[in-house]
Structure formats: structure tokens, C-alpha cells
Amino acid sequence: MENVFSDQQTLHPTIYDSPKKVKPTAKPALYTRPQSYLPVYTNLASNKLTIAGGVAIFHVASARVVLCWHGRDKYWFLPKGRRDAGEESGAGAEREGFEESGYRNRLLPIPMRHMQPQAHRPTSAAVNPFVTEPIWTQLVPLNASSQYLLFWYIAETLPPDVEAQMNLQSANGQDDQGQAAYQYPPKFPLNLTLCQRISLEPNGYEPVRHKNTGVDAEEALYQSFLLPVDEAMQKLRGHLQEDVIRGGWEAICLRKTMER
């Protein structure tokens, strides 16, 4: 995760605690949804804009989410980073999620309010109410003349059979440096319900966390943990990333209800 923010303490005012525990509080603070700012006009040349993606990776069966810990700078965060040239933003978010946390993941279609039109020729007669659009978008200045555009997505850990398939593909593919090339996961099946998805895992299944997936010295400092949703939100309290998790989990629960 490249550090595009000049002051992490300003952005993470309440999440500096040990990766092993949550600091106790006298009473839980009232939740306030982050502000959605007014639209803006701006023009940015290609060399003045960086496009990135971040992801909240849920293990739906155990109601947990992946959170990363910066071992040097001592703060919690959701994985994110720049998409590669020619890469779709959602796919870039999946890849960054894997590189920074070690958990393979894929975007999870969820119900959400959005402003994107339906495809003119949908693949099925019924319009799917679940989408993989960004749940939040941030515009952050990199400097006085450059902009950072960040899309936040909701994803899930992979089921055991897909994980095994990805392991095989990774073992058979290498990049120009002889390293295992990143393999993009298959999309979440359109006709699969969340209950059916959960049933693909044996009881007590623990998603695989791969080691040494970071691509540079900075990412080698990261640790990752699968934490209960409420604990993860507490660690990110006051930050937009808290609402990425909150909104993602609420949408997952709503999808379960809609599929009954």
C-alpha cells in the first residue's frame, strides 16, 4: 500500500493499538456516517491522476473481515493500492487485497443504491439486484497538482475448491522474474446464493492466508488478521474505512434476507 497520505495520524486518529487486542472504552461512541461531499468539476491529464482500488474482504460464514496492521507505523487499514495500467479497477482491488493481506478474494455482488445503468442486453431475463460497484469513492490530493482516485469494493474470501484451483494455476505460471504470476480469481457465480456459497465450506473452515505476497519492502511490513466485523470497525473508528466495512456487512446481511 503506497502511502499517499502525508499524515497517517490525522487520518487514523483512533486506531493506534496493538494488533492483538482492542482498547477498552467506557461506552461505545455513537456512529456517524461519513459525509458524502458535493460533486466537483475538475480536469486532470493522465499524468496527473492515479487510480486505485481498496477492498474489504469478508469471510461470510464466520462474520469476519480482513484487516491489515502496519508493523512499523502502527496503524490498522484495509488493503488498497494503485491499479496496473490496463487493469480494471475492481480486478486491481482484488489483486491489491491479495498482495497486501495474503488472502485471495473476489468481488462479492451485493444490493446497493447506485447510479449505473443496467446493461442493454442482460444475460438473463431477470435483472440481478446484486452488483459489484464501489461502495465508496474517495478523491485525495497527492500534491498541489495531482489527484488520487480511490474506489472501495466489497469482496469475499475464496471457497476451498476455488482456492485449490488458484494454487494450481499459480504453481504453473511464472512472471519474467521467475516469480509466481498473480492469477485473477473467477467471478462470483450469478446463480449462487450466499447460503449455498457458505455450504461450500466444511464446518470450521479457515480461509488460507498466503505468506510473502507483498511486492515491495513496504508491504513486507504488513500483517493481516481475520477479525470479527464489530472489532474491525472499532479499530477503524472515525475513518471512512469503518463505513466500508459497516456498509459491506449490512449489504451482505440484506442479501441473505432477500434470498430467503
Salt bridges, closest charged atoms under 4 A:
GLU2 OE2 - ARG82 NE 3.95
ASP17 OD2 - LYS235 NZ 3.68
ASP73 OD2 - HIS70 NE2 3.59
ASP73 OD1 - ARG72 NE 2.98
ASP84 OD1 - ARG95 NH2 3.43
GLU87 OE1 - ARG95 NH2 2.84
GLU96 OE2 - ARG95 NH1 3.17
GLU99 OE1 - ARG95 NH1 3.19
GLU156 OE2 - ARG106 NE 2.74
GLU156 OE1 - ARG197 NE 2.75
GLU163 OE2 - ARG104 NH1 2.65
GLU163 OE2 - HIS210 NE2 2.57
GLU201 OE1 - HIS59 NE2 2.79
GLU201 OE2 - ARG197 NH2 2.89
GLU206 OE1 - ARG64 NH2 3.01
GLU218 OE2 - HIS70 NE2 2.68
GLU218 OE1 - ARG72 NH2 3.22
GLU242 OE2 - ARG246 NH2 3.02
ASP243 OD2 - ARG33 NH1 3.06
GLU259 OE2 - ARG255 NE 2.67
